């Protein structure tokens, strides 16, 4: 009963290896920016 309410009909398309690489590089770049921001904020933290 419940599963019928939440079942969505759609085709799942796998990403190509190149798309996976692009996503990985984007994630790495985002992580790098976040770490840099956190590091900069630490400079102003009270000890």
ZADO-1210 file (C-alpha; in nm, 4 decimals, padded with zeros to 6 digits):
<atoms>
<atom x="00.0000" y="00.0000" z="00.0000" code="UNK" pos="1"/>
<atom x="00.2621" y="00.2558" z="00.1019" code="UNK" pos="2"/>
<atom x="00.5179" y="00.1617" z="-00.1612" code="UNK" pos="3"/>
<atom x="00.2654" y="00.2245" z="-00.4352" code="UNK" pos="4"/>
<atom x="00.2198" y="00.5804" z="-00.3101" code="UNK" pos="5"/>
<atom x="00.5904" y="00.6552" z="-00.3381" code="UNK" pos="6"/>
<atom x="00.6852" y="00.4681" z="-00.6534" code="UNK" pos="7"/>
<atom x="00.7954" y="00.7000" z="-00.9305" code="UNK" pos="8"/>
<atom x="00.8170" y="00.5874" z="-01.2877" code="UNK" pos="9"/>
<atom x="01.1390" y="00.7123" z="-01.4392" code="UNK" pos="10"/>
<atom x="01.4351" y="00.5768" z="-01.6235" code="UNK" pos="11"/>
<atom x="01.7648" y="00.5922" z="-01.4399" code="UNK" pos="12"/>
<atom x="02.0503" y="00.6894" z="-01.6661" code="UNK" pos="13"/>
<atom x="02.4012" y="00.6093" z="-01.5526" code="UNK" pos="14"/>
<atom x="02.6608" y="00.8807" z="-01.5793" code="UNK" pos="15"/>
<atom x="02.9558" y="00.8375" z="-01.8055" code="UNK" pos="16"/>
<atom x="03.3030" y="00.7998" z="-01.6597" code="UNK" pos="17"/>
<atom x="03.3795" y="01.1556" z="-01.7706" code="UNK" pos="18"/>
<atom x="03.0728" y="01.2868" z="-01.5849" code="UNK" pos="19"/>
<atom x="03.1825" y="01.0997" z="-01.2724" code="UNK" pos="20"/>
<atom x="03.5272" y="01.2600" z="-01.3001" code="UNK" pos="21"/>
<atom x="03.3747" y="01.6065" z="-01.3434" code="UNK" pos="22"/>
<atom x="03.1568" y="01.5542" z="-01.0359" code="UNK" pos="23"/>
<atom x="03.4575" y="01.4363" z="-00.8376" code="UNK" pos="24"/>
<atom x="03.6637" y="01.7407" z="-00.9356" code="UNK" pos="25"/>
<atom x="03.3741" y="01.9724" z="-00.8493" code="UNK" pos="26"/>
<atom x="03.3407" y="01.8057" z="-00.5087" code="UNK" pos="27"/>
<atom x="03.7149" y="01.8353" z="-00.4480" code="UNK" pos="28"/>
<atom x="03.7122" y="02.2034" z="-00.5436" code="UNK" pos="29"/>
<atom x="03.4128" y="02.2691" z="-00.3161" code="UNK" pos="30"/>
<atom x="03.5860" y="02.0901" z="-00.0294" code="UNK" pos="31"/>
<atom x="03.9020" y="02.2889" z="-00.0899" code="UNK" pos="32"/>
<atom x="03.7105" y="02.6187" z="-00.0779" code="UNK" pos="33"/>
<atom x="03.5283" y="02.5129" z="00.2391" code="UNK" pos="34"/>
<atom x="03.8539" y="02.4148" z="00.4097" code="UNK" pos="35"/>
<atom x="04.0164" y="02.7430" z="00.3094" code="UNK" pos="36"/>
<atom x="03.7199" y="02.9371" z="00.4485" code="UNK" pos="37"/>
<atom x="03.7336" y="02.7438" z="00.7739" code="UNK" pos="38"/>
<atom x="04.1076" y="02.8012" z="00.8012" code="UNK" pos="39"/>
<atom x="04.0613" y="03.1752" z="00.7449" code="UNK" pos="40"/>
<atom x="03.7899" y="03.1852" z="01.0129" code="UNK" pos="41"/>
<atom x="04.0246" y="03.0126" z="01.2590" code="UNK" pos="42"/>
<atom x="04.2596" y="03.3074" z="01.2332" code="UNK" pos="43"/>
<atom x="03.9941" y="03.5197" z="01.4055" code="UNK" pos="44"/>
<atom x="03.8872" y="03.2669" z="01.6678" code="UNK" pos="45"/>
<atom x="03.9526" y="03.3532" z="02.0296" code="UNK" pos="46"/>
<atom x="04.1850" y="03.1247" z="02.2146" code="UNK" pos="47"/>
</atoms>
